[in-house]
Amino acid sequence: MYQSPVPLIVIRSAAHSLIEVNGQILGECLPGSHVAMPAGDTGDYYISSTPLEGTGWPTTRKLTLSKGAALPPEGDSVELCAWPGGVYELSFAAERSTLRPADIPRQLDQLSFSCGRSRRTLTLYYEGGLRLLIEDEGRSSCISLGQGDYGTLALYTAAGRQFAAVITHEGHTAHLLMLDSNTEAVLEITADEILLEQDCIAAIDNLGTIMGHQRKRKFIYSAGEFSADHPETGFFTREYSFPVCKSSLVRAFAEAVREGFREEAMSYLTPDLRQSLPFDEIRDFLGNFQSCRPPLSDKSGALLGLITSEGNRVSSARLYEFQFENGLISDIAEV
């Protein structure tokens, strides 16, 4: 394996940024790319990332090397990953914009329906946050729903009872508030996606795998309440397709092992390797890890780093090398 003769600092940024180290310009960094520099065995490095597009403020973080090892970086919005071979990868996160749409009251959706002998109207609007106005004949009330970007209203029927579904969205997160005929909350859930299906309420969360696995929770109305069924894992709003390149194949394999998807993981191996290497042995061999990706220098698709969090925004990577035969993995070795 390549061993850097001196420590190497690799800098990444989630936004198109100008990178400076100790006041000297190192270069521009685009999302998905990087800039790098050799470093001394011991010393302090003040690394600045200045966004060149969109909004955001310059960010400077201190990285200290002590006897060739990097200490946890100071400050938030930055993470450090130590790779084999004396390579330290510092990643600046994207700055979250604190600007919200103009705080002008605006209606987002409205729903009118019969409720007993009266007519009920729900109005979802924005005024310093999301709010729900409930109007019955002769009286009204308002519910604050917190922050959000937009939302929709719908009627939902289960077991012969009628409910008002309020689905709001903030960023990539959806929130459901289900109200009964007395405007009491009978269900509140948060997920990446929420679907009002005929037989249940479906809450779908993305697992963050390269293949797009999802976890689906079903909430079924029975005996006067919504109860959660056992969660399922699969592909509910997307389709599975076999990895088309080596880099996708090895990452799909590692993530399937991590999540315990035995059949899928073994389908990525050649028949010979599948017979000689049981799934449980594979899990022990790869060990625990939270994420995986190839090292930045690898273009072959044969190397994959398994990254484990060490806490305090610091992680470390173990490097594995794969061999292939007929589009499948034929051998695995830790580098």
C-alpha positions as CSV (number, residue, x, y, z in Angstrom):
1,M,0.0,0.0,0.0
2,Y,1.1,3.6,-0.7
3,Q,2.7,5.2,2.3
4,S,3.1,9.0,2.2
5,P,6.7,9.9,3.1
6,V,5.3,12.9,5.0
7,P,1.8,13.5,6.4
8,L,-0.6,14.6,3.6
9,I,-3.6,16.8,4.3
10,V,-6.5,16.4,1.8
11,I,-9.1,19.2,1.9
12,R,-12.7,18.8,0.6
13,S,-15.6,21.2,0.6
14,A,-19.3,20.5,0.1
15,A,-19.5,23.9,-1.7
16,H,-17.4,25.5,-4.5
17,S,-14.8,27.2,-2.3
18,L,-11.4,28.9,-2.2
19,I,-9.1,27.0,0.2
20,E,-6.3,28.8,2.1
21,V,-3.8,27.3,4.5
22,N,-2.0,29.6,7.0
23,G,-2.9,32.6,4.8
24,Q,-1.6,31.1,1.6
25,I,-4.0,30.2,-1.3
26,L,-4.0,26.5,-2.0
27,G,-6.6,26.5,-4.7
28,E,-10.3,26.2,-5.6
29,C,-12.2,23.1,-4.5
30,L,-15.4,21.9,-6.2
31,P,-17.9,19.5,-4.6
32,G,-16.7,16.0,-5.2
33,S,-13.1,17.1,-5.7
34,H,-10.2,18.0,-3.4
35,V,-7.0,19.9,-2.9
36,A,-4.0,18.5,-1.0
37,M,-0.7,19.5,0.5
38,P,2.2,17.8,2.3
39,A,2.5,18.7,6.0
40,G,5.2,18.7,8.6
41,D,5.3,16.0,11.3
42,T,4.2,18.5,13.9
43,G,2.5,21.8,13.5
44,D,-0.7,23.9,13.4
45,Y,-2.6,24.5,10.2
46,Y,-5.3,27.2,10.0
47,I,-7.4,26.1,7.0
48,S,-10.0,28.5,5.5
49,S,-12.8,27.7,3.1
50,T,-14.5,30.7,1.4
51,P,-17.6,30.0,-0.7
52,L,-17.3,31.2,-4.3
53,E,-20.9,30.6,-5.2
54,G,-24.3,31.1,-3.5
55,T,-24.5,32.2,0.1
56,G,-22.3,31.4,3.1
57,W,-19.4,32.8,5.1
58,P,-15.7,32.1,5.2
59,T,-14.9,29.3,7.7
60,T,-11.5,28.8,9.3
61,R,-10.6,25.7,11.3
62,K,-7.4,24.7,13.1
63,L,-5.8,21.3,12.4
64,T,-2.9,20.2,14.6
65,L,-0.4,17.4,13.7
66,S,1.6,16.0,16.6
67,K,4.3,13.5,15.8
68,G,2.7,12.6,12.4
69,A,-0.8,12.1,13.9
70,A,-3.7,14.6,13.5
71,L,-5.6,15.8,16.6
72,P,-9.4,16.4,16.4
73,P,-10.0,19.7,14.5
74,E,-11.3,22.6,16.5
75,G,-14.7,24.1,15.7
76,D,-17.9,22.6,14.1
77,S,-18.9,22.3,10.4
78,V,-15.7,20.3,9.7
79,E,-14.9,16.6,9.9
80,L,-11.6,14.7,9.9
81,C,-11.0,11.2,8.5
82,A,-7.6,9.4,8.9
83,W,-6.8,7.1,6.0
84,P,-4.0,4.5,6.0
85,G,-0.7,5.7,4.7
86,G,-0.5,9.0,6.6
87,V,-3.4,10.7,4.8
88,Y,-5.7,13.1,6.7
89,E,-8.9,14.2,5.0
90,L,-10.5,17.4,6.2
91,S,-14.1,18.0,5.0
92,F,-16.0,21.3,5.2
93,A,-19.7,20.9,5.4
94,A,-22.1,23.0,3.4
95,E,-23.3,26.1,5.3
96,R,-27.0,26.0,6.1
97,S,-28.7,29.2,5.0
98,T,-30.5,31.0,7.8
99,L,-32.5,33.0,5.3
100,R,-36.1,32.0,5.1
101,P,-38.8,33.1,2.6
102,A,-40.1,36.6,3.1
103,D,-42.3,36.6,6.3
104,I,-45.4,37.6,4.4
105,P,-48.6,35.7,5.4
106,R,-49.6,33.4,2.6
107,Q,-52.0,30.6,2.1
108,L,-50.5,27.2,1.3
109,D,-53.6,25.0,1.1
110,Q,-57.3,24.9,2.1
111,L,-59.7,22.0,2.7
112,S,-63.4,22.2,3.3
113,F,-65.6,19.2,4.3
114,S,-68.6,18.1,6.2
115,C,-68.1,17.3,9.9
116,G,-71.2,16.0,11.5
117,R,-74.0,18.5,10.8
118,S,-71.6,21.4,10.2
119,R,-69.1,22.5,7.7
120,R,-65.4,22.6,8.7
121,T,-62.7,24.5,6.8
122,L,-59.0,24.0,7.4
123,T,-56.5,26.6,6.1
124,L,-52.8,25.9,6.1
125,Y,-50.8,29.2,5.9
126,Y,-47.4,30.7,6.7
127,E,-46.9,33.6,9.0
128,G,-43.6,33.4,10.9
129,G,-44.0,29.6,10.7
130,L,-46.6,27.1,9.5
131,R,-50.0,27.5,11.1
132,L,-53.4,25.7,10.7
133,L,-56.6,27.6,11.0
134,I,-59.6,25.5,11.9
135,E,-63.0,27.1,11.2
136,D,-66.3,25.6,12.2
137,E,-69.7,27.4,12.0
138,G,-69.5,30.2,14.5
139,R,-66.0,29.4,16.0
140,S,-62.4,29.1,15.0
141,S,-59.0,28.0,16.5
142,C,-55.4,28.0,15.3
143,I,-52.6,25.5,15.7
144,S,-48.9,26.4,15.4
145,L,-47.0,23.7,13.4
146,G,-43.5,25.1,13.7
147,Q,-41.1,25.9,10.9
148,G,-41.5,24.5,7.4
149,D,-41.4,25.3,3.7
150,Y,-44.8,24.1,2.4
151,G,-47.6,21.7,3.1
152,T,-50.8,20.0,2.0
153,L,-54.1,19.0,3.4
154,A,-56.1,15.9,2.7
155,L,-59.0,13.8,4.0
156,Y,-58.2,10.3,5.1
157,T,-60.7,7.5,5.9
158,A,-59.9,4.4,8.0
159,A,-62.3,1.9,9.5
160,G,-65.2,4.1,8.5
161,R,-63.9,7.2,10.3
162,Q,-62.7,10.4,8.8
163,F,-59.5,12.2,9.6
164,A,-57.8,15.4,8.4
165,A,-54.2,14.8,7.4
166,V,-51.8,17.8,7.6
167,I,-48.5,17.0,5.8
168,T,-45.8,19.7,6.1
169,H,-42.3,19.7,4.7
170,E,-39.1,21.3,5.9
171,G,-36.1,20.6,3.7
172,H,-36.1,16.9,2.9
173,T,-38.2,16.0,5.9
174,A,-42.0,15.4,6.0
175,H,-44.2,15.6,9.1
176,L,-47.7,14.3,9.4
177,L,-50.3,15.5,11.9
178,M,-53.5,13.5,11.8
179,L,-56.6,15.1,13.4
180,D,-59.9,13.4,14.3
181,S,-63.3,14.9,14.2
182,N,-62.7,16.6,17.5
183,T,-59.5,18.1,16.1
184,E,-57.5,16.0,18.5
185,A,-54.1,14.7,17.3
186,V,-54.3,10.9,16.9
187,L,-51.0,10.5,15.0
188,E,-47.8,12.5,14.6
189,I,-44.9,11.0,12.6
190,T,-41.8,12.3,10.8
191,A,-40.1,10.7,7.8
192,D,-38.4,11.4,4.5
193,E,-41.7,10.6,2.7
194,I,-45.2,10.1,4.0
195,L,-47.8,8.3,1.9
196,L,-51.6,8.1,2.6
197,E,-52.2,4.6,1.3
198,Q,-55.6,2.9,1.2
199,D,-54.9,0.4,4.0
200,C,-52.3,2.3,6.0
201,I,-50.2,5.4,6.5
202,A,-46.7,4.7,5.2
203,A,-43.6,6.5,6.5
204,I,-40.6,5.9,4.3
205,D,-37.0,6.7,5.3
206,N,-34.0,6.4,3.0
207,L,-31.1,4.4,4.5
208,G,-28.5,6.3,2.6
209,T,-27.1,3.3,0.7
210,I,-25.8,3.5,-2.9
211,M,-28.6,1.2,-4.0
212,G,-31.3,3.4,-2.4
213,H,-32.6,1.0,0.2
214,Q,-35.6,2.3,2.2
215,R,-37.3,1.5,5.5
216,K,-41.1,1.5,5.5
217,R,-43.2,1.9,8.6
218,K,-46.9,1.2,8.4
219,F,-49.4,2.8,10.7
220,I,-52.8,1.0,10.7
221,Y,-56.0,2.3,12.3
222,S,-57.6,-0.3,14.5
223,A,-59.5,-0.4,17.8
224,G,-59.7,3.4,17.9
225,E,-56.0,4.2,17.3
226,F,-53.2,4.1,14.8
227,S,-50.6,1.5,15.7
228,A,-47.2,0.8,14.0
229,D,-46.6,-2.4,12.2
230,H,-43.2,-4.1,12.0
231,P,-40.9,-2.0,9.7
232,E,-39.9,-3.4,6.3
233,T,-36.8,-2.8,4.3
234,G,-36.8,-2.7,0.5
235,F,-37.4,-0.5,-2.5
236,F,-40.9,1.2,-2.2
237,T,-40.7,4.4,-4.3
238,R,-37.8,3.3,-6.5
239,E,-36.5,0.2,-8.3
240,Y,-33.5,-2.0,-7.6
241,S,-30.9,-2.5,-10.4
242,F,-27.7,-4.4,-10.2
243,P,-24.5,-2.2,-9.9
244,V,-23.1,-1.5,-13.3
245,C,-19.5,-0.6,-12.3
246,K,-16.8,-1.9,-9.9
247,S,-16.9,1.0,-7.5
248,S,-20.7,0.7,-7.2
249,L,-20.5,-3.0,-6.8
250,V,-18.0,-3.0,-3.9
251,R,-19.9,-0.3,-2.1
252,A,-23.2,-2.0,-2.6
253,F,-21.7,-5.2,-1.3
254,A,-20.2,-3.6,1.8
255,E,-23.4,-1.7,2.6
256,A,-25.5,-4.9,2.2
257,V,-23.2,-6.7,4.6
258,R,-23.4,-3.8,7.1
259,E,-27.2,-3.8,7.0
260,G,-27.5,-7.6,7.2
261,F,-29.0,-8.1,3.7
262,R,-27.6,-11.6,3.4
263,E,-29.0,-12.6,0.0
264,E,-28.2,-9.3,-1.7
265,A,-24.6,-9.3,-0.3
266,M,-23.9,-12.9,-1.5
267,S,-25.3,-12.1,-5.0
268,Y,-22.4,-9.8,-5.6
269,L,-19.8,-12.7,-5.1
270,T,-18.7,-15.3,-7.6
271,P,-20.1,-18.8,-6.9
272,D,-16.7,-20.0,-5.7
273,L,-16.3,-17.2,-3.2
274,R,-19.9,-17.6,-2.1
275,Q,-19.3,-21.2,-1.2
276,S,-16.0,-20.7,0.6
277,L,-16.8,-17.6,2.6
278,P,-20.0,-17.7,4.7
279,F,-21.9,-14.5,5.3
280,D,-21.1,-14.4,9.1
281,E,-17.4,-14.7,8.3
282,I,-17.7,-11.8,5.9
283,R,-19.3,-9.6,8.6
284,D,-16.5,-10.4,11.0
285,F,-13.9,-9.7,8.4
286,L,-15.3,-6.3,7.5
287,G,-16.1,-5.4,11.0
288,N,-18.2,-2.4,12.2
289,F,-18.3,0.8,10.1
290,Q,-20.8,3.6,9.5
291,S,-20.0,4.5,5.9
292,C,-17.8,3.5,3.0
293,R,-16.2,5.1,-0.1
294,P,-13.1,4.7,-2.2
295,P,-10.0,6.7,-1.4
296,L,-9.8,9.9,-3.4
297,S,-6.7,8.7,-5.3
298,D,-8.3,5.5,-6.6
299,K,-9.8,5.3,-10.1
300,S,-9.8,1.5,-10.5
301,G,-12.9,0.8,-8.5
302,A,-11.0,-2.0,-6.6
303,L,-10.3,-0.1,-3.4
304,L,-12.9,0.8,-0.7
305,G,-12.4,2.5,2.6
306,L,-14.7,1.4,5.5
307,I,-15.1,4.4,7.8
308,T,-15.7,4.2,11.5
309,S,-16.6,7.2,13.7
310,E,-14.2,7.8,16.6
311,G,-16.3,10.6,18.0
312,N,-15.7,14.4,18.2
313,R,-16.1,14.7,14.4
314,V,-13.1,12.3,13.8
315,S,-13.3,9.1,11.9
316,S,-10.8,6.5,10.6
317,A,-10.8,4.3,7.5
318,R,-9.7,0.7,6.9
319,L,-8.8,0.0,3.3
320,Y,-9.9,-3.2,1.4
321,E,-9.0,-4.3,-2.1
322,F,-11.3,-6.4,-4.3
323,Q,-10.7,-8.6,-7.3
324,F,-13.3,-9.4,-9.9
325,E,-14.4,-12.1,-12.3
326,N,-17.3,-11.9,-14.8
327,G,-18.6,-8.8,-13.1
328,L,-18.6,-10.2,-9.6
329,I,-16.3,-10.0,-6.6
330,S,-13.9,-13.0,-6.6
331,D,-11.6,-12.0,-3.7
332,I,-11.3,-9.5,-0.8
333,A,-8.2,-8.5,1.2
334,E,-7.5,-5.9,3.8
335,V,-4.7,-3.6,2.6
